[in-house]
Amino acid sequence: MQTELLIDSIGPDIRRRTGITAPDEFFYIKEASGKETVFFDAREFEVQKKKLEALGSTIVVEALEPYTDRARGSTLLGSMGEKTLFEILRAKNITEVKVSDTVPYGWALALQRDGITVTPKNFSAERVHKTAAEFEHMRRAQQATDDAFALAKKILSESTIVGNTLQWQGAALTSERMKVELETHFLQRGLWSPSSMIVACGEQSARPHDEGEGELRPNELIIVDLFPQDRASGYFADMTRTFCKGQPSPKQAALYAAVQQAQAAVLAAAAPGVACKALHQIAIDIFAKLGFETSPKGGFMHGTGHGLGLAIHEGPRINKDSTNVLEPGMVVTVEPGLYYPELGGVRLEDVIFVHETSVENITKFEKGLIIT
């Protein structure tokens, strides 16, 4: 086995391997013997050592200073960090390393220049299959997200229609106000939204990744897509619902019914051994039967789902190009959608766990378009 190297601070690969994060980049090395080591200077050494001890980890924490001292006297080119890493590898007689794509290109070039053989390794593949403990981290995050949707629905229910605006607690209800309430909810429960969230109304909702801004309006489609991260474990939840405060048009209601039908069919077909590409085709076929196209220009314009874990988007993908099948340990979203600028967009998203002989939908919040 070749030595494996990660250089990161909070990324999913290094978090999966070590269980820890840090304010600054740190080195993680797994030697051919299987020994795992992380390196920190005096600012972080005791803090990270205590973290690893609390986790019951066998990872060794080494002080960075002896290697930094040697690097200061080095005649090699490069930054102090690059020279320090080289001194670590030289001290351990390591001449070949496998690195992830998170290792900065300049660092990889510096190692190669100094005689270290560098080859790529797909560390993210390790995250495709989750353990029972990882399932529980994600279940907790998803439960908090269910509660956040109950809050969003409550706010919309309490709002009143005044002309072409929604009024809530004496002021116009905006995307920004809703996001503040939802983020406060997450922070109080140990989660946060590092990649923001989506509260998009009307034409904004017809752009799948438009985060939304400005006033939320009555009789319009409102997509709420929340994907918070549990701060303690690092695992993400992901969930989308579409609402209308007031009365949707018949065409808007038809969009919602079509998406709900497509999602229900995909969820019913999901099982261990089923091809992800086949699940995507189910959604396409239902939309086509109901008169909705699949196109990047409108209609169904994205995949049906994606893996979820220490990153918001990871393997496997549920789309037309996927070569994966559902396997025990996978966690995936199921989120078909339809988007038309003149009508708005509809997306419904649940998260499923794949077990040995079944799948489990861990998203419990109800589906319903109209809020009175």
N, C-alpha and C positions, 0 to 999 in steps of 0.2 A: 504494500500500500504506500502510495506517495504521500508526502506531507501535504496537509491542507492548510490554507491561509485565508483568513478573513480580516479585512480592515474596515471597521464601521463603528457606529456609535449606537444607533437605535434601529437599524434595519432588520427586516424579518429573518434573514438568514442567520445573522449573528445572535439574534434573540432566540431563535430556535435551538441553536447549538449550545448557547451558554445560559439562557434564562435571565440575562441581565442586560441593562443598557447603561450608557454613560453620557455625560455632557459633551465629551470630545471623542474622536475616533480612538479606538484601541485595537491592539493586535490580538488575534486568536490563532493559535497554532495547534493542529493535531498531528502528531508525529506518526511515523510508520508503525511504531510500537503501540499506538493507541493512546498515548499520553496526551492530555489536553492542557494547554497553558494559556492564560491571558496575562497581559502585561500592563501595569499601571504605575504612575509615579506617585510620590508621597501624598498628593492631593486626593487621590482616589483609592490608594492601596487598601487601607483598612475598611473603607466603606464597601468596596466591591468584595473583599474577602468575607465580610460579614454577610453580605447578600448571598454569596455562594454557599456558605456554611448553613444558612437558614434553609436553602433549597436542598441540602443534603448532597450537594454536588461534589464530584471527585476532581473537578477542574482545579488545577494548581494556579495560584496567583504569584507572579514573579514581579519583583521591583524593576522598574525601567531604568533607574539611575545608573547602574553599572554599565549598561549598554550605551546609554547616552554619553557617559564619560569617555568611553572608547571612541564613540563617533566623533567627539570634539577633536580628537587627535588624528582623525582619518584624513587621508589625502584624496579620498574618493570624491567625485562630483555629486551634486544633488543636495536636497534639503537635509536638515538635521534629522527629520523623521525618516527619510529614506535611508540615510546612513545608519541610523539606530537600528532599523529593521535588518539591514544587512549584517550588522554586528551580532544581532540575535541569531540569525540563521547560521552565521559562521561559527559562533560558539557552540551550536548544537550539531555542527557538521551536516547541515542541510544544504543540498545543492540543487534540489528540484522541489517545486511547490505547485499545487493545484490551487487556483484562485477563482473566486466568483466574479460576476460582472460588476459587482459593487467596488472591487478594488480599482482605485483610480488608474487610468491609463498611464499617467506619468510614473506612478510607482512601479507598475509592471515593466515599463521600459527601463527604469533605473535598475531593477533587479536583473533584467536580462543583460544590460550593459556591464553589470558587475559580476557576471558569470553564473547567475542563478537561472536554471531552466524553468520557465513559466508556462503552464498549460491550463486551459479553462476547465471548470467543473460546474455543472448545473446544480448548485446547492438548492435552488428553489424546488427541485423535484422531490426533495426530502419532505417538503411541507404538504404534498398532495394528500397524504394519508395521515389522519389525525388519530391520536390515542384517546382513550376514554377520558383522561384528565383534560385533554384539549377540548373534547366535546363539552365538558361541563363548564369550562371557561366561556365558551361561545354561547352556551345555553343561558348563562347569566347575563351576558351582554344583550342577547336577543330579548330576554324578559324585560330588561330596562327599556329597550326600544319599543316593545309592545306598549309599555306604560307611557312612553313619549307620544305615541299615536293617540292614546286615550286623551292626553292633554291637548293635542292639536285639534282633535274632534270637539273637545269641550270648549276651546276658544272659539272655534267656528260656530258652535251651537249657541254660545252666549252672544255672539256678534249680532248686530241688527243691520238690516238693509236700509240705507238712506240714499235714495237716488241710485247712482252707479257706484256706490262705495259700501264697504263694510265698516261699521263702527264698533269698536270694542273698548270698554272702559274709558269712554269719553273722547276717543281719538280714532283716526282712520287705522284700520288693521292693515299692516304692510307685511311684506315678506320679511323685512328686517326685524320687526317686532316679534313675529312668530318665531324666528330663528333664535332671538334672545331668550324667549321663554323655554324653548326646547333645549338650548345649550345649557341653561341654568339647571333644568331638570337632569341633564346628563352629569353635569359637574357635581351635583348633590349626591349622585349615585356612583361616583368614582369612574365615570366615563368622560370622554370629550370627543370633539369632532375635528381631528387634525386636517381633514380634507374638506372642511366645510359641510354643507348640507344643501338640499334642494327644496325650496318652497317657491314653485313657479306657477304663475297664473296666466290663463289665456294663451296668447301666441307664444309666450315664453315656454309654456308647457309642451309645445310642439317641437322644442329643441331638447333632445334627451338629457344633455348635460348642462343646460342653462340653469344656474343656481337660483335665478329669480331675483327680482328687485321691485320695489315700489308697491303700490296698493294692490291688495287682493280684492277682487271684484265679485259681486253676486252674479249668479247664472253663468259662471265661467268654470272651466275645468281647472282644478288646482292640484298639481302633482306635488306630493310631499315624499321625499326620498331621504332617509336617514341612514347613515353608515358610521356610527360612533365606534370608538376604540376603548376597550377596557384598559384603564391606565396601569393597573397592577399586572395584568397578564399579557397585555399587548394584543389580544384577540379582538377582531372586529365583529360587529353585527351588521346586517344590511336588510332594509325593508322599505317598500314603497306602497303607498296607497294614493288613490285619486279621489278627490272630493269635489262636490259642487254645492255651494251654499245658495240655496234658492232652487230654481227650476232649470235643468239642462234642456237643450233643444232635443228633438227626436234623434237627430243625427249624432249628437254628443252621447246620448243614452245608448245608441246603437254601437258606438265605439266601445263604450264601457262593457256592454254585454258581450261583445266579440272577444275582448281581452280576457274577461273573466272566463269565458268558455275555453279559450285557448290555454290559459294557465291551468284550469281544472283538468283538462285532458293530458297536459304534460305531467302534472303531478300524479295523475292516476297511472300513467304509463311508466313512471320512474321506478326502477328496481335494479338491484345488483345484476350486472351483466348486460344491461341495456346500453346501446351505443348512444353517446351524447349527440351525435349528428342526427340520429333517428328522432330523438326528442325535439330537436330544433325543427325537423321536418314536420312533425305533428302540428306545431304552431303555425307554420307556413300553410299547411294544407287547410287548416280550419279557417284561417284568415281568407284564403283564396275562395273557399266554399261560400263564405259570407260576403264576398265582393271586395275584399281589401287586399291591396298589392303588397309585395315585399320588395322594397326599393330603398336605396340610400337617399332618394329625393322625397320620400313620403310614404306613409303607411307603416309597415314593419321594417325598421331600418337598422336593427342591431341583433346581436345574438340573443338566445333565449336564457342564457345564464352563464355563470362563471364560478370558479372555486373561490372560497372565502377562508380566511384564517388570520395569520399575522400580517397579511397584506389584504387590502380591500379587493383587489383583483389578482387571483392566482389560478393555477391549474386545478382542475381541468376546465376547458371552455365548452360551453354548449352552443355550438354554432355550425355553420355549413362546412367548415374546414376541420372540425375536430376529428381526431383519430382515437379518442379515449372512449372507454366504456365506464359506466358507474361501477365503482369497486368499494368494498367495505372500508370505512375510514374517511371517505371523501365527504366534504361539506360543500354544497353548491346552492346557488340561488336559482330560482325559476321566475323570470321576469319579462314575459312578452309585453309588447306595447304597440300602440298605433299613434301616429302623429300627423296632423294636418294643420297648417298655420291658420286656416280660416275657422277651424273648430277647436283647436287645442290638442293636447295630448293626453293619453291614458296609459298608465303603467301600473301593474300590480306585481309585487315581488315578495316571495316567501323564501325561507331558507330551509333546506332539508339535510338531514344526516343520513348517510348510507350505512346501514348495519349489515350483518352477515346475510340475512335473508329478507330484509325489508328496508324501507326508507321511512323516516320520521320527519314530519313537518313540524318544526319547532316554533313557527310563527303563529301566534294565537289570535292576534287582533282581527276583528271581523272585517269583511269586505262589504262596502256599501257606498254608493255614489252620493246620494242626496242627503244633505244635512239641512234640517229645517230650522 
